[in-house]
Amino acid sequence: MSKAILGKKLGMTQVFTEQGAVVPVTVVEASPNVVVRVKTVDTDGYNSIQLGYGEIKEKHLTKPVKGQFDKAGVSPVKYLRELRLTDTPEYTVGQTLAADIFASGDLVDVVGTTKGKGFAGTIKRHGFHRGPMGHGSKSHREPGSLGPMISGGGGKVIKGKKLPGQMGGNQATVLHLSVVKVDMEKNLILIKGGIPGPKGSIVMIRDTVKPQ
């Protein structure tokens, strides 16, 4: 990966191609990002850049975080994300990245946080089927037997067993999406298809790891 930008997911819409085909797209507002820190193999053991996005007042920062921005000589930003690079970074601290780092037809990956849906049972969370709904059945929406019988008696719940629990709110990456359009006047990037997260959430758009 060599380039990336942070943005805010605005929602979905559709655009028309020159041939008249309808393409569903997700609109991401990619206001200018600032490079807050550059890491190299010599100094930190690996290559990466730290991108900053969004405005924030200094009174909302802790002293250690404010010290990072003062050391870099950049204005405070609300969100920070790090992008690992395979080669030595060609970026400099304070450099600004805009939406035009991507162009129509580029293939990208989008990293975001999925919608949090709270505590959910196995039917909603994993797609289990319900049990018989007759009055004689006492297992309607229960997950069922948990542990297989093992020699010596008793059962053991296998690690990774699909059970009720918190659903959503996890980091997810959608690979190999295509950029349909870049609007520099409004700092918008239109990406074909859906991406993780609710409206207003922060996402990272980066070069795809699967170009083919």
C-alpha positions in Angstrom: 0.0 0.0 0.0 1.3 3.4 -0.9 -1.6 5.9 -0.4 -4.7 6.4 1.7 -7.1 9.0 2.9 -9.6 9.4 5.8 -13.1 10.5 5.1 -16.7 10.6 6.5 -19.3 8.3 5.1 -22.3 10.4 3.9 -24.6 7.7 2.6 -25.5 6.0 -0.6 -26.9 7.1 -3.9 -26.7 6.2 -7.6 -25.1 7.6 -10.7 -25.5 6.9 -14.4 -22.7 5.8 -16.7 -22.4 7.2 -20.3 -24.0 4.0 -21.5 -27.1 4.7 -19.2 -26.4 2.0 -16.7 -27.2 2.6 -13.0 -24.3 2.3 -10.6 -25.0 2.3 -6.8 -22.3 4.3 -5.0 -21.3 5.3 -1.5 -20.4 8.9 -1.0 -17.4 9.7 1.2 -16.4 13.2 2.1 -12.6 13.2 2.0 -11.6 16.7 3.3 -7.9 17.3 3.2 -5.9 15.1 5.5 -2.6 16.1 7.2 0.4 13.8 7.7 1.0 14.0 11.5 3.9 11.5 11.7 6.2 9.5 9.4 7.7 6.2 10.7 10.6 4.4 9.0 12.4 1.1 9.6 15.5 3.0 10.9 13.5 4.9 13.5 10.6 2.7 14.5 11.2 -0.7 13.0 8.6 -0.4 10.2 7.3 2.0 7.6 4.1 3.9 8.1 2.4 7.3 8.0 -0.1 8.7 10.5 -3.0 10.6 8.9 -5.1 13.2 10.7 -8.6 14.2 9.8 -11.3 16.5 11.2 -11.2 19.7 13.3 -11.0 19.8 17.1 -10.5 22.5 19.7 -7.4 22.4 21.8 -9.3 22.5 25.0 -10.6 19.0 24.2 -7.1 17.5 24.0 -5.1 15.9 26.8 -1.6 17.3 27.3 0.2 14.2 25.9 -1.9 14.3 22.8 -1.5 18.0 22.4 2.3 17.5 22.7 2.3 15.2 19.7 0.8 17.9 17.5 3.1 20.5 18.9 6.1 18.3 18.2 4.9 17.7 14.6 4.1 21.4 14.2 0.6 20.7 12.8 -2.8 21.9 13.9 -4.7 19.4 16.2 -7.1 17.0 14.4 -9.9 14.9 15.8 -9.1 11.5 14.2 -5.7 9.7 13.7 -5.1 6.6 11.7 -1.9 4.8 10.8 -1.2 3.3 7.4 1.6 0.8 7.1 3.7 1.0 4.0 5.9 -1.6 2.3 8.6 0.9 1.2 10.1 3.9 2.8 7.5 6.7 3.0 7.8 9.5 0.5 5.6 11.8 2.6 6.7 14.6 5.0 5.2 15.7 8.3 2.6 18.5 7.6 1.9 17.4 4.1 -1.7 17.7 3.0 -3.5 14.9 1.1 -6.7 15.6 -0.8 -9.3 13.5 -2.6 -7.4 13.7 -5.9 -4.9 11.1 -4.7 -7.5 8.7 -6.2 -9.0 8.9 -9.6 -12.0 7.3 -11.4 -11.3 3.6 -12.1 -8.9 3.1 -9.2 -9.3 0.0 -7.1 -9.4 0.5 -3.3 -10.1 -1.1 0.0 -12.3 0.6 2.6 -11.8 0.1 6.3 -14.5 1.1 8.7 -16.4 0.1 11.9 -19.6 -1.8 11.4 -22.9 -0.7 12.9 -23.3 -1.7 16.5 -26.5 -3.7 17.1 -26.1 -4.5 20.8 -26.6 -7.9 22.4 -28.2 -10.4 19.9 -29.2 -14.0 19.9 -27.9 -16.7 17.6 -30.8 -16.3 15.1 -30.1 -12.7 14.5 -26.3 -12.8 15.0 -25.5 -16.1 13.1 -28.6 -16.9 11.1 -29.7 -19.9 13.2 -33.1 -21.5 12.5 -35.6 -21.4 15.3 -37.0 -24.5 16.9 -40.6 -25.9 16.7 -43.1 -23.3 17.8 -45.6 -25.8 19.3 -46.5 -25.4 22.9 -44.8 -28.8 23.7 -41.5 -27.5 22.5 -39.5 -25.6 25.1 -36.7 -24.6 22.6 -37.9 -21.8 20.3 -35.0 -19.4 19.9 -32.4 -21.1 22.0 -29.0 -22.1 20.5 -29.3 -25.7 21.4 -26.7 -28.2 22.7 -23.4 -26.5 23.4 -20.8 -29.2 24.1 -20.1 -32.6 22.5 -19.8 -35.6 24.8 -16.2 -36.6 25.5 -14.7 -39.7 27.0 -14.9 -39.6 30.7 -18.3 -37.9 30.8 -19.3 -34.3 30.6 -19.1 -31.9 27.8 -16.8 -29.1 26.6 -17.8 -25.9 24.8 -15.4 -25.6 21.8 -13.7 -22.3 21.3 -15.3 -20.2 18.6 -18.8 -21.7 19.2 -21.5 -19.5 17.7 -23.4 -18.1 20.7 -25.4 -15.0 21.7 -23.3 -11.9 22.2 -22.5 -8.4 21.1 -23.2 -7.9 17.4 -21.5 -5.4 15.2 -19.2 -2.6 16.3 -16.1 -4.3 14.8 -13.6 -3.2 12.3 -14.3 -4.5 8.9 -12.6 -4.1 5.5 -14.3 -4.4 2.1 -11.7 -5.3 -0.6 -11.5 -4.5 -4.3 -14.0 -1.7 -4.7 -13.7 0.7 -7.6 -13.7 4.5 -7.5 -16.5 5.8 -9.8 -15.9 9.5 -9.5 -13.9 12.1 -7.6 -15.4 15.6 -7.0 -12.6 17.9 -5.9 -14.9 20.9 -5.6 -16.9 19.2 -2.8 -14.1 16.8 -1.6 -16.2 13.8 -2.5 -15.2 10.3 -3.5 -17.9 8.0 -5.0 -17.2 4.3 -4.5 -19.1 1.6 -6.1 -21.1 -0.6 -3.7 -21.5 -0.5 0.1 -18.9 0.1 2.7 -18.9 -0.6 6.5 -20.4 1.7 9.1 -23.3 4.0 9.6 -23.7 7.5 8.1 -21.3 9.9 9.6 -18.7 7.3 10.5 -15.0 7.6 9.7 -13.5 5.3 7.1 -10.1 4.9 5.5 -9.8 4.5 1.8 -6.5 2.9 0.7 -4.9 1.1 -2.2 -6.3 -2.4 -2.6 -4.2 -5.3 -1.6 -5.7 -7.4 -4.4 -5.2 -5.4 -7.6 -6.5 -8.3 -9.7 
